[in-house]
Amino acid sequence: MTAIAAAAIVLSVGGGDSTSVSAAFFAGGALLLIAGLALTAALLRMIAGSWKKPVESLSGLGLRNSTRRSGRSLAVVGLLASGTFLVIAVGANRQNPLARADRRDSGTGGFALYGESAVPVLSIVDFQLSISNFPSPGPSELEGVSIVPMRLHEGDDASCLNLNRAQKPRLLAVQPEQLAKRGAFAFRAGFNSSAGHGGILNSQFYILNSKCEDEDVVPAIGDYPTIVWSLGKSVGDELEYVDEMGRKFRLRLVGMMNSSILQGSLLISESNFTQRFPSEEGYRVFLIDAPPGQAEQVGERLSARLKDFGLALTPTTERLSEFSAVENTYLSIFQLLGGLGLILGTVGLALVVLRNMLDRRGELAMLRAVGFNKAAVGRMVFYEHWLLCLWGLTCGVTAALVAVKPAMSSPGAQTPYLSLVLTVAAIALSAAVWIRLATAFALSGKMLDALRNE
């Protein structure tokens, strides 16, 4: 039933958004893991109750013996399966920020450069005049360049580069149609705003122009890392701000983009911004489109011509990589610590093996007495527990592959297949070593006293 429930959850979200799909697959993988453990318990009971034929091999004898202490056998399988599931589930979520970076629905929004100026540019006309009035080379070299300007109200850095919990993130004021007509960025959650905009590619941004029932509420949009991880909020929540006249107003989060170059800030409409902060004139943040392959050249030209404004330009791919590097670093740390913890956890496997062998020391002495040599008995014990280890790893890997399927198939996936394979192999090798050591310790010493007790 658990496996059927897992399949039903996965199949029910075929057309859902990325968040619900990922959550459903992870829940399906977790249920499949539970189903694997339930199957293990059933198999152990079935083997114990139906094995009537004489055992003809050491491996068969080891399998038969694994059913005698079914609780301990299930603990071995559960330990390795759960640990492997978590290690793979964490490691497979690494993302490559540069995948499809030139697309409008990527984290760069399809823009080539991100710029911030120390001195506000009063209007985009002034921006363009500053370029065209600059001496040779002429403005023709900037042909095909377009700019989306934004006003900036300073606040807390709510990006993943800030380890503190942001209270009032900085605000970016944008004309929503500038982003909507380009279809820039991609949304993962938000209120429906698709109607009435003539099929504009990304009309979610138009919700920034909507009027709330309360005049003290201003609609705002942020990206997923900013809203969820830095602010601990979700779509529909509100944050309190104070305008330059000392009046309180609230920002209502009405939309959430995927991770983007605007991480750390919240977007509001330019009309709402000028109403709340009328003295903060001019633009200080710029998203710049450039012809393919000319981003570096355009950046050099703009930086030189607008040096009086203190303009600092950064390639959008570089900016997005800086944000993603933090997330990927954390994932690498968790994967490494989880793998090391699981490898050390196989010490617990050695204790289980040792406890089993000490409880059956008289039985082992009897086997030695009837003609089994020490190596044969050691192989029997090894087979008994090694089969449990392999089954545990199989259950964990299978469930994890289901859980991380959306992450592995996403366009920006950067799944570290080699390191995951090496981690699983290290877990298996560590388990084999500890089984050998525990077996050798249990078979050491004098067996005569154990035989007398038997």
Secondary structure, 3 states (H helix, E strand, C coil): CHHHHHHHHHHCCCCCCHHHHHHHHHHHHHHHHHHHHHHHHHHHHHHHHHCCCCCCCHHHHHHHHCCCCHHHHHHHHHHHHHHHHHHHHHHCCCECCCCCCCCCCCCCCCCCEEEEEEEEECCHHHHHHHHHCCCCCCHHHHCCCEEEEEEEECCECCCCCCCCCCCCEEEEEECHHHHHCCCCCCEEEECCCCCCCCCCCCHHHHHHHCCCCCCCEEEEEEEHHHHHHHCCCCCCCEEEEECCCCCEEEEEEEEEECCCCCCCEEEEEHHHHHHHCCCCCCEEEEEEECCCCCHHHHHHHHHHHCHHHCCEEEEHHHHHHHHHHHHHHHHHHHHHHHHHHHHHHHHHHHHHHHHHHHHCHHHHHHHHHCCCCHHHHHHHHHHHHHHHHHHHHHHHHHHHHHHCHHHHHCCCECCCHHHHHHHHHHHHHHHHHHHHHHHHHHHCCCCHHHHHHC
